[in-house]
Amino acid sequence: MDKRILPASAFNDLVIIAIVFIFVFILSYFFNVFAFIVDLLKNHPNWITYIDEVITGLLTLSVGFAIFAWRRWQELKKETARRIKIQEELIKIANTKAETERIISKQLRCEIEQRKQIG
């Protein structure tokens, strides 16, 4: 049995999201965005709307996780449909087996009764 927690596609999506998030974060860091924000907020505390890099990073992360969740939902729908189909097939097989056993049992009882009457 496969012991992986996430399917390969889910793991790949998470890695891509993490890489994009780190890329955006590093770009913001190397352009001293955070120092600029701290200085700006010290001088103008009412200008909090200039924290666009943080918001951009968080927006990127949220969009990435939304795509991740949607893809997992699509995979779940496919897996659920597949399992329902297999379950229905198993029920048909079980019913067929039970019916076959019932018929064989009836035939055996009839044959035993006939042998009792003959012997």
C-alpha positions as CSV (number, residue, x, y, z in Angstrom):
1,M,0.0,0.0,0.0
2,D,1.3,3.5,-0.9
3,K,2.2,5.4,2.3
4,R,2.6,8.8,0.7
5,I,0.5,11.5,2.4
6,L,0.0,13.6,-0.8
7,P,-0.3,12.4,-4.4
8,A,2.6,13.4,-6.6
9,S,0.6,16.1,-8.4
10,A,-0.5,17.6,-5.0
11,F,3.1,17.7,-3.8
12,N,4.3,19.3,-7.1
13,D,1.6,22.0,-6.8
14,L,2.7,22.7,-3.2
15,V,6.4,23.0,-4.3
16,I,5.5,25.4,-7.1
17,I,3.4,27.5,-4.8
18,A,6.3,27.6,-2.3
19,I,8.8,28.5,-5.0
20,V,6.6,31.4,-6.3
21,F,6.0,32.7,-2.8
22,I,9.8,32.6,-2.0
23,F,10.6,34.3,-5.3
24,V,8.2,37.1,-4.6
25,F,9.4,37.4,-1.0
26,I,13.1,37.5,-2.1
27,L,12.4,40.2,-4.8
28,S,10.7,42.3,-2.2
29,Y,13.6,41.8,0.2
30,F,16.4,42.7,-2.2
31,F,14.6,45.9,-3.2
32,N,14.6,46.9,0.5
33,V,10.8,47.0,0.3
34,F,10.5,46.2,4.0
35,A,12.9,48.9,5.2
36,F,11.1,51.4,3.0
37,I,7.8,50.3,4.5
38,V,9.0,50.6,8.1
39,D,10.4,54.1,7.4
40,L,7.3,55.2,5.5
41,L,5.0,54.0,8.3
42,K,7.2,55.7,11.0
43,N,7.0,59.0,9.1
44,H,3.4,58.6,7.9
45,P,1.4,56.1,10.1
46,N,-1.7,56.8,8.1
47,W,-0.2,55.7,4.9
48,I,-0.6,52.0,5.6
49,T,-1.9,51.4,2.1
50,Y,1.7,51.3,0.8
51,I,2.3,47.8,2.0
52,D,1.7,46.5,-1.5
53,E,4.6,44.0,-1.6
54,V,3.3,42.2,1.4
55,I,-0.2,42.2,0.0
56,T,1.1,41.0,-3.4
57,G,2.9,38.1,-1.7
58,L,-0.1,37.1,0.3
59,L,-2.3,37.5,-2.8
60,T,0.0,35.2,-4.8
61,L,0.0,32.7,-2.0
62,S,-3.8,32.8,-1.7
63,V,-4.3,32.4,-5.4
64,G,-1.9,29.5,-5.4
65,F,-3.7,27.8,-2.6
66,A,-7.0,28.4,-4.3
67,I,-5.7,26.7,-7.4
68,F,-4.3,23.9,-5.3
69,A,-7.6,23.4,-3.5
70,W,-9.5,23.4,-6.8
71,R,-7.2,20.8,-8.3
72,R,-7.4,18.5,-5.2
73,W,-11.2,18.9,-5.5
74,Q,-11.2,17.7,-9.1
75,E,-9.0,14.8,-8.2
76,L,-11.3,13.9,-5.3
77,K,-14.3,13.9,-7.6
78,K,-12.6,11.6,-10.0
79,E,-11.5,9.3,-7.2
80,T,-14.9,9.2,-5.6
81,A,-16.6,8.4,-9.0
82,R,-14.1,5.6,-9.5
83,R,-14.6,4.1,-6.1
84,I,-18.4,4.3,-6.4
85,K,-18.1,2.4,-9.7
86,I,-15.9,-0.3,-8.2
87,Q,-18.2,-0.6,-5.2
88,E,-21.2,-1.1,-7.5
89,E,-19.3,-3.8,-9.4
90,L,-18.4,-5.5,-6.1
91,I,-22.0,-5.5,-5.0
92,K,-23.1,-7.0,-8.3
93,I,-20.4,-9.7,-7.9
94,A,-21.4,-10.4,-4.3
95,N,-25.1,-10.7,-5.3
96,T,-24.2,-13.0,-8.2
97,K,-22.1,-15.1,-5.9
98,A,-24.9,-15.3,-3.3
99,E,-27.4,-16.2,-5.9
100,T,-25.1,-18.9,-7.3
101,E,-24.5,-20.4,-3.9
102,R,-28.3,-20.4,-3.2
103,I,-29.0,-22.2,-6.5
104,I,-26.2,-24.8,-5.8
105,S,-27.4,-25.3,-2.3
106,K,-31.0,-25.9,-3.5
107,Q,-29.7,-28.4,-6.1
108,L,-27.7,-30.2,-3.5
109,R,-30.6,-30.4,-1.2
110,C,-32.8,-31.8,-4.0
111,E,-30.1,-34.3,-4.9
112,I,-29.7,-35.4,-1.2
113,E,-33.5,-35.8,-0.9
114,Q,-33.7,-37.9,-4.1
115,R,-30.9,-40.2,-2.8
116,K,-32.6,-40.6,0.5
117,Q,-35.8,-41.7,-1.3
118,I,-33.9,-44.1,-3.6
119,G,-31.8,-45.6,-0.8
